[in-house]
Amino acid sequence: MTITVILAAAAVAASIPLLWWSVAGARTGGRTIDRSVLAGGGGTVDLRTAVLRRSASDRAVKPMADSLVRVARRLTPVGWIESLERRITLAGRPPAWPIERVLIAKVVLGVAMFGVGFLAFSGNRTVGWLLVWGAMTALGYFAPDLLLYSRGKERQEAITQALPDTLDQMSISVEAGLGFESAMARAGKSGAGPLAAELVRTMQEIQIGVPRTKALRNLADRVESPDLRHFVLAVVQAESYGIPIADVLRTQAAEQRTKRRQRAEEHAMKIPVKIIFPLILCILPTLFIVILGPAVIQISRTLFGEGGAL
């Protein structure tokens, strides 16, 4: 089997989930038309016409997607589904990545890469290609997990970076006369990014009747940031012991700024170590060729004459 056939099969297999994704995410006005008919818009509507007015996603893709979700839930262990739910939460629950779509993506990509690996293995029946087949199948199946993990990691780092500035803003608001909840709501509304969104969600939980301590603990559970967890524990303890919240916010803001500066210094100290291998493997050989190359050629001509030139 030639490499052209393998690449063609890979392109076809990759187009299947992309086509499904684009069709399933399309927005149509079919449901609005059906609602207007059901609301008594007048006139007699044929059932077949009403069904055909629905989008292709509702008529074809959605039933198939529901079947795939049921199959994926039966094949996936309960603990794995809970882990996926946790990763989606850490990623901020993006609207384009509900748990159903993640499960479908895992199944579709896993089957597609299994087919591509089978085509590659059928043309070269060796142990090496068998391992490649297994690796491709595993990569396709676990690709959504890796994407969610990367998205969650970036989000947690963004929250940790924005925490000192947010605490400064809350501290200034409390010292100006606002309460803790009002200061948190102001920081959430005026800020931008994942931390502001989490503060807004925490305030919504408090407004619907969740105790403030419980809402803050839920905030710490939704975000895997040690700095944010430390701040939440400090606020909870201050509320328990009656410590002024302004002092707690001022102390936490100063401490978080110090930690952020220390992290920046740590990253700066790691840079020389990280560039050693690219320097040795990529830059130094080129410099040696450019600098020492003419000298080696000249020495060769001097010792061996024109015929011994390299």
N, C-alpha and C positions, 0 to 999 in steps of 0.2 A: 504494500500500500504506500503510495507516494505521499509526500508531505502536503501536496495540494489538496488531496482528498481529506486529510486530517484537518487542515485549516478550514476547508469548506464545511465539514461536519461541525467543527467548533463554532463557526459563525452561525449556522442554522440553529444549533442548540442554544446559543446565547441569545438569539433573536426571540425565542419562544417566551422566556420570562419577561423580556423587555416589552414585547407586544402585549402580553397580558397586563403588565403593570400600567402601560399607557392607556389601554382600553378601560381597565378597572378604575382608573383615577379620573376619567373624563367626566365632565359635568354636563348634564343635559336637562332639559325642561320637561321630560316625560312625566315625572311625578306631579308636577304642578298642573299639567293638563288633566291627569286622572283625578286629582283633588277637585278641580273645578267641575268635572263631570259629576263626581259623587255629591258635590254640594248642591246639585239641582240646577245646572246651567240651562236646562230646557232641551227638548229634542230627544230623539231616540238614538242611542249610540250602539253600534254593533260591538259585541264582545271581542271579536277578532280584531276589529279596528282599534279598540281601546288597548288591547295587548300589544299590537304592533306599534302603537304610539310610544310605548316604553322604550328606553334606551337599550342598546345592544348589551351594555353591562348588566342591566337588570334581567334581561331575557336569557342571556347565554353565559356570561362570565360569572355572575354572582352565584347561580346554582352550582357551577363547577367549583368555584372557590369555596363554597360551603362544604361541598363533599371533600375537597382536599383538606380543609380545616378539621373535619371530623376524623379523617384518616390520620392526619398528623398528630392530633391529640391522643388517638389510641396508640400510636407507635412511640410517642414521646413520653418518657417517664414524668410523673407528677413533679418530682423535684427539679427536673430540667425546665419544665414550664414555669415553675416559681422562680427559678434563676433568670429566665428570660424576662419575666415580669419585673424583677428587680433591676435588671440592666436597662430595660425601657424606662423605668422610673428614674434611674441615675442619668439617663440621657435626656431627661426633661419631657418624656412622653411626647415625642414629635407626632403631629397629626398624621403624617405619612407612614408611621411605623406602629400601628396597633399590633397586638399580639397575634391576631389572626393572619395579618399580612406577613409577619415575620415567619410564622409556621409554614405558610404557603411558599414563601421565598426559599426556605430551607429545603422543602421537598422538591420544588421545581429545579433549583440549582443543583441539588444533589443528584437528581435523576439525569439532568442534562450533562453534568460532568461525568457521571457513570457511563453514559452513552459515548461520550467523546473518548474516555479512557478505554472503553471496550473496542472502539474502532482502532485506536492506536495499538492496543495489545494484540488484536487479531492479525495485524500485519507483521508484528515482531514478537513472537511467542518466546520471550525470555523472562528471566526472573526480574531483571531490571525494569522492563516495561510493566510487569505485573505490579511492582512496587509503585511505579508511576501511576498506574491505573487506580490503585487504592488511595494514593496521595491526592489525586485529582478529585476523586469522589468525596474524600474527607474535606478538602478545601471548599468544594461547592456547598457541602452541607453546613459547614461551620462559618462560611463567609458572613452571613448576617450577624452571627454572634460577635465576630471580630469587628464589624462595623459599629455595632452597638457599644462594644467595649471602648473603642476608640472615641466615639462620640461622648460617652459618659466620662471618660478620662479628661477630655478637653473641657467639658462642662464643669467638672469638679475643680480643675485648675483655674478656670475663669472665676468661679465663686471664691476661691481662696485668695486670688489676686484682688478682687473687688471688696473683700471684707473690711480691710482697714479704712478705706475711704467712706464706706457706708457707716461704720461705727463712728467715725468722726462727725458725719452729718447727723446721726442720731444723738450723739453727745451734745452737739451745739443746739439741737432742737429742744432737748430736755432742759438744758441750762437756760434756754430762752423762755421756759415756762410750759412747754408741752408735756403731756404724759408720755409714758413709754409706748403705749399702743399708738398714740397719735404720731409720735416720732417715727415709729416703724412704718406706719402707713404713708407718711410723707416721704420717707426714704425709698419705699417701694414704688410710689407713683412718680417721683421725680427721677428715679434711677433708670438704668437700662441694663439689660443682660439677664443672665439666669438668676443671680442673687436677688435682683429686684422682683423678678417673677415669683420666686419662692417666698419673699416677704409678703407680696400681695396675696398669695394663696394662704399663708399663715393668718393674715388678717381676716380673710374670708372665713376660715375655720372659727376664729374667735367670734366673729359677728353672728354665726349661726348657732352659737351656744357652747362651743368646745372650750373647756377651761384653758386659760392662757398657758399654764404649765404644760398641759397635754399638747397644745398646739405647737409650743416650742420644741418639745421632744419629738413630735412628728416631723418638724423641720429638720432636726438633726438626723433623724432616721432616713429621710429622703435624700440627704446629701452626705456623701462619704468624705467629709472634710474634717480632719482633726481640729483645725482652728475654729470652725463654726461650732463643732460639738463642745469645745472648751468654752466658747462664749455662751452657749445655751446653758450649760451646767452652772456657769458663774451667775447668770441671771436668775436661774431657778433657786440657787442657794441664797442669793441676795433677797429674793422675795420671801423665802422661808425664814430667814433670820432678821428681816427688817432693815437691811443695809440700804442706804440711799442709792437709787438706780443710777443717778448722775455720776457718782463716784465709780461705780462698776463700769459704766460705759467709757469714762475717761481712762481708766486703768486698762481696760481691754483694748481700746483704740491704740494706746501707746505700745502695748505689748504686741499687737498684731503688726504695727508698723515696724517694730524691731525684728519680728520674725520674717517679714517680707524683705527687709534689707539683708538679713542673714541668708535667706534663700537666694537672693540675687548674687551675693558674694560667693556662695557655694557654687552656683552655676558658672560664675566667672572663673573660679579656680579649677573647674573641671575642663574648661576649654583647652588648655595646653595639653592635657592628657588625651583628649579626644582627637586632636589634630596630629598626634604623633604618627599613627599608622597611615593616614593619607599622605602625610609629608614624606614618610620613608618609602612608601610604595609607588607614589605617583609623581611627586614634585622633585625629590632628590635625584632619581634616575635621569630625568630629563635635564636637570641642571648639570649632572656629571657628563652627559653626552654633549651638551652644548659647550661646556667649559673645557673639559678634558679631551674631547674628541679631536680638535685640531692639534693639540699637543701630542697625542698618541700617534696621529698620522705623521707629524713632523719627525718624531723620534723614529718611527718605522722607516721613513725614507732615509734618514741619516744612517741608521745601522744596516739596513738591507738594500738600500738603493731604491730606484724607481719601481723595480719589479716586486719589491716586498711591501709596497704600500698597502695598507688595509683598505 
